Amino acid sequence: MPRETTAPSTSPARRRVGIGLSGFVVLFMVFDSVIKLMRLPMVTAAQILLGIPDSLTMTIGAISMICLIVHVIPRTAVLGAILMTAYLGGATAIQVRIESSAFSIVFPGMLGLLLWAGLWLRDDRLRALVPFRDQVGARS
């Protein structure tokens, strides 16, 4: 008889850790989006260094903020995580293209990992879809 592989309900501790990880990523991305939308001089200088025209700064900030908003809404959190992963992949590609430091290349990937880890810890449906181990327990 086949076993069902349903994920157990989220424990309070798991949920708190997930919210903490997600909160860190969300706060960082809100900061990143807002400074792009404000077109601060340090952002303009960084965009030029990366080879991105200053005229795209607000567009990039808006795209980032939209992806983040989609992620923060519980019903669309997985879609938002997918969109944020694409955004962070682009950030990684730009850092690789200019042969940036190892930290600058790895940082967007670390943010993406924290984003997905936080979502996985707090979303039962995602854990059921992506189980990392047998979450049902011993065979009956």
C-alpha positions as CSV (number, residue, x, y, z in Angstrom):
1,M,0.0,0.0,0.0
2,P,1.5,3.4,-1.0
3,R,2.4,5.8,1.7
4,E,1.2,9.4,1.6
5,T,3.9,12.0,1.8
6,T,2.1,15.0,3.4
7,A,4.2,17.5,5.2
8,P,3.5,17.9,8.9
9,S,1.9,21.2,10.0
10,T,4.3,24.0,10.7
11,S,5.6,24.1,14.3
12,P,5.7,27.5,16.0
13,A,9.5,27.5,16.2
14,R,9.8,26.6,12.5
15,R,7.4,29.3,11.6
16,R,9.3,31.9,13.7
17,V,12.6,31.0,12.0
18,G,11.0,31.1,8.6
19,I,9.5,34.5,9.3
20,G,12.9,35.8,10.6
21,L,14.7,34.6,7.5
22,S,12.1,36.0,5.2
23,G,11.9,39.2,7.2
24,F,15.7,39.8,6.7
25,V,15.4,39.3,3.0
26,V,12.4,41.5,2.7
27,L,13.9,44.3,4.7
28,F,17.1,44.2,2.6
29,M,15.2,44.1,-0.7
30,V,12.9,47.0,0.4
31,F,16.0,49.0,1.2
32,D,17.5,48.1,-2.1
33,S,14.4,48.9,-4.1
34,V,13.7,52.2,-2.3
35,I,17.3,53.6,-2.8
36,K,16.9,52.7,-6.5
37,L,13.5,54.4,-6.7
38,M,15.0,57.5,-5.0
39,R,18.0,57.5,-7.4
40,L,20.4,58.4,-4.7
41,P,23.9,59.5,-6.0
42,M,25.6,56.4,-4.5
43,V,23.1,54.2,-6.5
44,T,23.8,56.1,-9.7
45,A,27.5,55.7,-9.2
46,A,27.1,51.9,-8.6
47,Q,24.9,51.5,-11.7
48,I,27.5,53.2,-13.9
49,L,30.2,50.9,-12.4
50,L,28.0,47.9,-13.3
51,G,27.5,49.2,-16.8
52,I,23.8,49.9,-16.3
53,P,22.4,53.2,-17.7
54,D,21.2,55.6,-15.0
55,S,17.9,55.8,-16.9
56,L,17.1,52.2,-15.9
57,T,17.7,52.7,-12.2
58,M,14.0,53.5,-11.3
59,T,12.8,50.7,-13.6
60,I,15.0,48.2,-11.9
61,G,13.9,49.5,-8.5
62,A,10.2,49.1,-9.5
63,I,10.7,45.6,-10.8
64,S,12.4,44.6,-7.6
65,M,9.6,46.1,-5.5
66,I,6.9,44.4,-7.6
67,C,8.6,41.1,-7.2
68,L,8.9,41.6,-3.5
69,I,5.2,42.7,-3.1
70,V,4.2,39.5,-4.9
71,H,6.3,37.5,-2.6
72,V,5.0,39.1,0.6
73,I,1.4,38.3,-0.3
74,P,0.8,34.8,1.2
75,R,-1.3,33.5,-1.7
76,T,1.4,34.5,-4.2
77,A,4.5,34.0,-2.1
78,V,5.9,31.1,-4.2
79,L,5.4,33.1,-7.5
80,G,7.1,36.0,-5.8
81,A,10.0,33.8,-4.7
82,I,10.4,32.6,-8.3
83,L,10.4,36.2,-9.6
84,M,12.9,37.3,-6.9
85,T,15.1,34.3,-7.8
86,A,15.2,35.5,-11.5
87,Y,15.9,39.1,-10.3
88,L,18.8,37.9,-8.1
89,G,20.1,35.7,-10.9
90,G,20.4,38.8,-13.0
91,A,22.2,40.6,-10.2
92,T,24.6,37.6,-10.0
93,A,25.2,37.7,-13.8
94,I,26.0,41.4,-13.7
95,Q,28.5,40.9,-10.9
96,V,30.1,38.0,-12.9
97,R,30.3,40.1,-16.0
98,I,32.3,42.8,-14.4
99,E,34.5,40.3,-12.6
100,S,33.4,41.6,-9.2
101,S,34.7,40.2,-5.8
102,A,33.6,36.7,-4.8
103,F,31.3,38.1,-2.1
104,S,29.5,40.4,-4.6
105,I,29.0,37.4,-6.9
106,V,27.8,35.1,-4.1
107,F,25.6,37.6,-2.1
108,P,22.6,37.5,-4.4
109,G,22.6,33.7,-4.4
110,M,22.8,33.8,-0.6
111,L,19.8,36.1,-0.5
112,G,17.9,33.8,-2.8
113,L,18.8,30.8,-0.6
114,L,17.5,32.7,2.5
115,L,14.4,33.7,0.7
116,W,13.5,30.1,-0.2
117,A,14.6,28.7,3.2
118,G,12.3,31.2,4.9
119,L,9.4,30.3,2.7
120,W,10.0,26.5,3.0
121,L,10.1,26.7,6.8
122,R,6.7,28.6,7.0
123,D,4.7,27.1,4.1
124,D,3.3,23.5,4.5
125,R,2.4,23.3,0.8
126,L,6.0,24.0,-0.3
127,R,7.4,21.5,2.2
128,A,5.0,18.9,0.8
129,L,6.1,19.7,-2.7
130,V,9.9,19.8,-1.9
131,P,10.6,17.4,1.0
132,F,14.2,17.1,1.9
133,R,13.7,13.9,3.8
134,D,11.0,11.5,4.7
135,Q,8.7,13.7,6.7
136,V,6.1,11.0,7.4
137,G,8.3,9.0,9.8
138,A,8.8,5.3,10.1
139,R,6.8,2.8,7.9
140,S,3.5,1.6,9.3
